[in-house]
Structures are given as C-alpha cells and as structure tokens.
C-alpha cells in the first residue's frame, strides 16, 4: 500500500488528495502500526562522537543507522555476558546501555543511549 508522505507542501498535498482515496490520505493522521511500535521497542538512539546513531536490535542482528545515513548490519556473536555484534569490519559490544562501537580497531564509547522515541 502506498503511504502518503506527511510532510508534503500544501499544493502537492492537494494534488495527491485529488488522486488518492481519503483512506490512503488518512495514513498521516493514524497512529503508528503495531509493527512500527514493536520495532521502536527494540530501537535505541545514542551519541557517537557527538552525532546521533540509531540502533535497532532484531533476531540475531543489530541494524545501525550511522550519522551519515549509512546503514550497517552487524551479526550477533555469543558472549558470556553482555552483547557483541560484528560484521568482520565493525563491532558493537557492551552491557545494557554501556556500549562501544569499534571501527578499524578503534573503540568509541556510545553515550546518552536511550530508547528511541517515535515521532508523533
């Protein structure tokens, strides 16, 4: 199903409204879907060197949205305690909200990690 971008300028929104049915246009006013809400529960935002990094934990992997919009997938590695994810080049490791991101062998502490808040 096509979703109407909620940030369209008024003139473009009028054209879209003329083309699409009212139920599709109402998607902007609806609350997030259950799938979106569930994904948000497993998503965290942190600061990496002063820039925002978003991490979504899923079955056996961590998906990262880097500050430069690069998307990275890291795969879970079993550890005795804490978490560890890697793709062979980069790594995410730590416990709870005390996480480090490792790139090119250089570990950088992630700070201000908190559950992701969905836009309203």
FIKOLZA-1660 file (N, C-alpha, C; in steps of 0.1 Angstrom, whole numbers, plus 5000, padded with zeros to 4 digits):
% residues 120
   i   px   py   pz ch aa at
   1 5008 4988 5000  A  X  N
   1 5000 5000 5000  A  X CA
   1 5009 5012 5000  A  X  C
   2 5005 5022 4992  A  X  N
   2 5013 5035 4991  A  X CA
   2 5010 5043 5003  A  X  C
   3 5020 5049 5009  A  X  N
   3 5019 5058 5021  A  X CA
   3 5022 5072 5017  A  X  C
   4 5013 5081 5020  A  X  N
   4 5015 5095 5016  A  X CA
   4 5024 5101 5026  A  X  C
   5 5035 5108 5021  A  X  N
   5 5044 5115 5030  A  X CA
   5 5037 5126 5037  A  X  C
   6 5038 5126 5050  A  X  N
   6 5031 5136 5058  A  X CA
   6 5037 5150 5057  A  X  C
   7 5048 5152 5051  A  X  N
   7 5054 5165 5051  A  X CA
   7 5053 5172 5037  A  X  C
   8 5043 5168 5029  A  X  N
   8 5042 5174 5016  A  X CA
   8 5037 5188 5018  A  X  C
   9 5042 5197 5009  A  X  N
   9 5037 5211 5009  A  X CA
   9 5022 5211 5005  A  X  C
  10 5015 5221 5009  A  X  N
  10 5001 5222 5008  A  X CA
  10 4996 5220 4993  A  X  C
  11 5003 5226 4984  A  X  N
  11 4999 5224 4970  A  X CA
  11 5001 5210 4965  A  X  C
  12 5012 5204 4968  A  X  N
  12 5014 5190 4964  A  X CA
  12 5004 5181 4971  A  X  C
  13 5001 5184 4984  A  X  N
  13 4992 5176 4991  A  X CA
  13 4978 5176 4985  A  X  C
  14 4974 5188 4980  A  X  N
  14 4961 5189 4973  A  X CA
  14 4960 5181 4960  A  X  C
  15 4971 5180 4953  A  X  N
  15 4972 5172 4941  A  X CA
  15 4971 5157 4945  A  X  C
  16 4978 5153 4955  A  X  N
  16 4978 5139 4960  A  X CA
  16 4964 5136 4964  A  X  C
  17 4958 5145 4972  A  X  N
  17 4944 5142 4977  A  X CA
  17 4934 5140 4965  A  X  C
  18 4936 5147 4954  A  X  N
  18 4927 5146 4943  A  X CA
  18 4929 5132 4936  A  X  C
  19 4941 5127 4937  A  X  N
  19 4944 5114 4930  A  X CA
  19 4941 5102 4939  A  X  C
  20 4944 5103 4952  A  X  N
  20 4942 5091 4961  A  X CA
  20 4929 5092 4968  A  X  C
  21 4925 5080 4973  A  X  N
  21 4913 5080 4981  A  X CA
  21 4915 5086 4995  A  X  C
  22 4905 5089 5002  A  X  N
  22 4906 5095 5015  A  X CA
  22 4912 5086 5025  A  X  C
  23 4910 5073 5024  A  X  N
  23 4915 5063 5034  A  X CA
  23 4930 5063 5033  A  X  C
  24 4936 5064 5021  A  X  N
  24 4951 5064 5020  A  X CA
  24 4956 5077 5026  A  X  C
  25 4950 5088 5023  A  X  N
  25 4954 5101 5028  A  X CA
  25 4954 5102 5043  A  X  C
  26 4945 5094 5049  A  X  N
  26 4943 5094 5064  A  X CA
  26 4955 5088 5071  A  X  C
  27 4964 5081 5063  A  X  N
  27 4975 5074 5069  A  X CA
  27 4984 5084 5077  A  X  C
  28 4984 5097 5073  A  X  N
  28 4993 5106 5081  A  X CA
  28 4987 5109 5095  A  X  C
  29 4974 5108 5096  A  X  N
  29 4968 5111 5109  A  X CA
  29 4968 5099 5118  A  X  C
  30 4969 5087 5113  A  X  N
  30 4968 5075 5121  A  X CA
  30 4980 5073 5130  A  X  C
  31 4978 5066 5141  A  X  N
  31 4989 5062 5150  A  X CA
  31 4998 5052 5143  A  X  C
  32 5010 5051 5148  A  X  N
  32 5019 5041 5142  A  X CA
  32 5014 5027 5142  A  X  C
  33 5017 5019 5132  A  X  N
  33 5012 5005 5132  A  X CA
  33 5018 4997 5143  A  X  C
  34 5012 4985 5146  A  X  N
  34 5017 4976 5156  A  X CA
  34 5032 4972 5153  A  X  C
  35 5034 4970 5140  A  X  N
  35 5048 4966 5136  A  X CA
  35 5058 4977 5139  A  X  C
  36 5054 4990 5136  A  X  N
  36 5062 5001 5139  A  X CA
  36 5065 5003 5154  A  X  C
  37 5054 5001 5161  A  X  N
  37 5055 5002 5176  A  X CA
  37 5065 4991 5182  A  X  C
  38 5064 4979 5177  A  X  N
  38 5072 4968 5181  A  X CA
  38 5087 4971 5178  A  X  C
  39 5089 4976 5166  A  X  N
  39 5103 4979 5161  A  X CA
  39 5109 4990 5170  A  X  C
  40 5100 5000 5174  A  X  N
  40 5105 5011 5182  A  X CA
  40 5109 5006 5196  A  X  C
  41 5103 4995 5201  A  X  N
  41 5107 4990 5215  A  X CA
  41 5121 4984 5215  A  X  C
  42 5126 4980 5203  A  X  N
  42 5139 4974 5202  A  X CA
  42 5149 4984 5196  A  X  C
  43 5146 4996 5196  A  X  N
  43 5154 5006 5189  A  X CA
  43 5159 5017 5199  A  X  C
  44 5172 5020 5198  A  X  N
  44 5178 5029 5207  A  X CA
  44 5186 5040 5199  A  X  C
  45 5186 5052 5205  A  X  N
  45 5194 5063 5199  A  X CA
  45 5206 5066 5209  A  X  C
  46 5218 5068 5203  A  X  N
  46 5230 5071 5211  A  X CA
  46 5237 5082 5204  A  X  C
  47 5247 5087 5211  A  X  N
  47 5256 5097 5206  A  X CA
  47 5269 5090 5203  A  X  C
  48 5274 5091 5191  A  X  N
  48 5287 5086 5186  A  X CA
  48 5295 5098 5182  A  X  C
  49 5305 5102 5190  A  X  N
  49 5314 5113 5187  A  X CA
  49 5305 5126 5185  A  X  C
  50 5295 5128 5193  A  X  N
  50 5287 5140 5192  A  X CA
  50 5276 5139 5181  A  X  C
  51 5274 5128 5174  A  X  N
  51 5264 5127 5164  A  X CA
  51 5255 5115 5167  A  X  C
  52 5243 5116 5162  A  X  N
  52 5232 5106 5166  A  X CA
  52 5234 5093 5158  A  X  C
  53 5234 5082 5165  A  X  N
  53 5235 5069 5159  A  X CA
  53 5222 5061 5164  A  X  C
  54 5215 5055 5155  A  X  N
  54 5203 5047 5159  A  X CA
  54 5206 5032 5157  A  X  C
  55 5202 5025 5167  A  X  N
  55 5205 5010 5167  A  X CA
  55 5192 5003 5169  A  X  C
  56 5189 4993 5160  A  X  N
  56 5177 4985 5162  A  X CA
  56 5182 4971 5163  A  X  C
  57 5178 4965 5174  A  X  N
  57 5181 4951 5177  A  X CA
  57 5170 4942 5172  A  X  C
  58 5174 4932 5164  A  X  N
  58 5164 4922 5159  A  X CA
  58 5170 4908 5161  A  X  C
  59 5163 4898 5156  A  X  N
  59 5167 4884 5159  A  X CA
  59 5181 4882 5153  A  X  C
  60 5191 4881 5162  A  X  N
  60 5204 4878 5158  A  X CA
  60 5212 4889 5151  A  X  C
  61 5207 4901 5151  A  X  N
  61 5215 4912 5145  A  X CA
  61 5211 4925 5151  A  X  C
  62 5220 4934 5148  A  X  N
  62 5218 4948 5152  A  X CA
  62 5220 4957 5139  A  X  C
  63 5210 4965 5136  A  X  N
  63 5210 4973 5124  A  X CA
  63 5213 4987 5129  A  X  C
  64 5223 4993 5123  A  X  N
  64 5227 5007 5127  A  X CA
  64 5224 5017 5116  A  X  C
  65 5219 5028 5120  A  X  N
  65 5218 5039 5111  A  X CA
  65 5228 5050 5116  A  X  C
  66 5239 5051 5108  A  X  N
  66 5250 5060 5112  A  X CA
  66 5247 5074 5110  A  X  C
  67 5254 5083 5116  A  X  N
  67 5252 5098 5115  A  X CA
  67 5252 5102 5100  A  X  C
  68 5259 5096 5091  A  X  N
  68 5260 5100 5077  A  X CA
  68 5249 5093 5069  A  X  C
  69 5240 5086 5075  A  X  N
  69 5228 5079 5069  A  X CA
  69 5233 5065 5063  A  X  C
  70 5245 5061 5066  A  X  N
  70 5249 5048 5061  A  X CA
  70 5242 5037 5070  A  X  C
  71 5238 5027 5064  A  X  N
  71 5231 5016 5071  A  X CA
  71 5241 5004 5072  A  X  C
  72 5242 4999 5084  A  X  N
  72 5252 4988 5087  A  X CA
  72 5244 4977 5094  A  X  C
  73 5247 4965 5090  A  X  N
  73 5241 4953 5097  A  X CA
  73 5252 4946 5104  A  X  C
  74 5251 4943 5117  A  X  N
  74 5261 4936 5125  A  X CA
  74 5254 4923 5130  A  X  C
  75 5261 4912 5130  A  X  N
  75 5255 4899 5134  A  X CA
  75 5260 4895 5148  A  X  C
  76 5250 4890 5156  A  X  N
  76 5253 4886 5170  A  X CA
  76 5263 4875 5171  A  X  C
  77 5272 4877 5181  A  X  N
  77 5283 4868 5184  A  X CA
  77 5280 4864 5199  A  X  C
  78 5279 4851 5202  A  X  N
  78 5277 4847 5216  A  X CA
  78 5288 4851 5225  A  X  C
  79 5285 4856 5236  A  X  N
  79 5295 4860 5247  A  X CA
  79 5289 4856 5260  A  X  C
  80 5298 4855 5270  A  X  N
  80 5295 4850 5283  A  X CA
  80 5285 4860 5290  A  X  C
  81 5288 4873 5288  A  X  N
  81 5279 4884 5294  A  X CA
  81 5279 4896 5285  A  X  C
  82 5268 4903 5285  A  X  N
  82 5267 4915 5276  A  X CA
  82 5263 4911 5262  A  X  C
  83 5266 4920 5253  A  X  N
  83 5263 4918 5239  A  X CA
  83 5275 4921 5230  A  X  C
  84 5275 4914 5219  A  X  N
  84 5286 4916 5209  A  X CA
  84 5280 4913 5195  A  X  C
  85 5281 4923 5186  A  X  N
  85 5277 4921 5172  A  X CA
  85 5288 4926 5163  A  X  C
  86 5290 4919 5152  A  X  N
  86 5301 4922 5143  A  X CA
  86 5297 4919 5129  A  X  C
  87 5304 4925 5119  A  X  N
  87 5303 4921 5105  A  X CA
  87 5317 4919 5100  A  X  C
  88 5327 4917 5109  A  X  N
  88 5340 4915 5105  A  X CA
  88 5349 4927 5103  A  X  C
  89 5342 4938 5101  A  X  N
  89 5349 4951 5100  A  X CA
  89 5346 4961 5111  A  X  C
  90 5333 4960 5115  A  X  N
  90 5328 4969 5126  A  X CA
  90 5322 4960 5137  A  X  C
  91 5322 4966 5149  A  X  N
  91 5317 4958 5161  A  X CA
  91 5309 4967 5170  A  X  C
  92 5299 4961 5177  A  X  N
  92 5291 4968 5187  A  X CA
  92 5292 4958 5199  A  X  C
  93 5297 4964 5211  A  X  N
  93 5298 4955 5222  A  X CA
  93 5296 4963 5235  A  X  C
  94 5292 4955 5246  A  X  N
  94 5290 4961 5259  A  X CA
  94 5279 4955 5267  A  X  C
  95 5274 4962 5276  A  X  N
  95 5263 4957 5285  A  X CA
  95 5253 4968 5287  A  X  C
  96 5240 4964 5286  A  X  N
  96 5229 4973 5288  A  X CA
  96 5231 4985 5279  A  X  C
  97 5232 4997 5285  A  X  N
  97 5233 5010 5278  A  X CA
  97 5248 5014 5277  A  X  C
  98 5257 5006 5282  A  X  N
  98 5271 5009 5282  A  X CA
  98 5277 5002 5269  A  X  C
  99 5276 5009 5258  A  X  N
  99 5280 5002 5245  A  X CA
  99 5292 5010 5239  A  X  C
 100 5300 5002 5232  A  X  N
 100 5311 5007 5224  A  X CA
 100 5309 5003 5210  A  X  C
 101 5313 5012 5201  A  X  N
 101 5313 5010 5186  A  X CA
 101 5328 5009 5182  A  X  C
 102 5331 4998 5175  A  X  N
 102 5345 4996 5171  A  X CA
 102 5346 4996 5156  A  X  C
 103 5354 5005 5151  A  X  N
 103 5356 5006 5136  A  X CA
 103 5371 5007 5134  A  X  C
 104 5377 4999 5125  A  X  N
 104 5391 4999 5122  A  X CA
 104 5399 4997 5135  A  X  C
 105 5394 4989 5144  A  X  N
 105 5402 4986 5156  A  X CA
 105 5401 4997 5167  A  X  C
 106 5394 5008 5164  A  X  N
 106 5393 5019 5173  A  X CA
 106 5380 5019 5180  A  X  C
 107 5379 5017 5193  A  X  N
 107 5367 5016 5201  A  X CA
 107 5363 5030 5205  A  X  C
 108 5350 5034 5203  A  X  N
 108 5345 5047 5207  A  X CA
 108 5332 5044 5216  A  X  C
 109 5332 5050 5228  A  X  N
 109 5321 5048 5237  A  X CA
 109 5309 5055 5232  A  X  C
 110 5298 5048 5232  A  X  N
 110 5285 5055 5229  A  X CA
 110 5279 5061 5241  A  X  C
 111 5274 5073 5240  A  X  N
 111 5269 5080 5252  A  X CA
 111 5254 5084 5250  A  X  C
 112 5248 5087 5261  A  X  N
 112 5234 5091 5261  A  X CA
 112 5225 5081 5254  A  X  C
 113 5227 5068 5255  A  X  N
 113 5219 5058 5249  A  X CA
 113 5205 5058 5256  A  X  C
 114 5195 5058 5248  A  X  N
 114 5181 5058 5254  A  X CA
 114 5172 5051 5244  A  X  C
 115 5161 5046 5249  A  X  N
 115 5151 5041 5239  A  X CA
 115 5146 5051 5229  A  X  C
 116 5145 5047 5217  A  X  N
 116 5141 5056 5206  A  X CA
 116 5126 5061 5209  A  X  C
 117 5124 5073 5207  A  X  N
 117 5110 5079 5209  A  X CA
 117 5105 5081 5195  A  X  C
 118 5094 5075 5191  A  X  N
 118 5088 5076 5178  A  X CA
 118 5082 5090 5177  A  X  C
 119 5084 5096 5165  A  X  N
 119 5078 5110 5162  A  X CA
 119 5063 5109 5163  A  X  C
 120 5057 5119 5168  A  X  N
 120 5042 5120 5170  A  X CA
 120 5036 5126 5158  A  X  C
% end
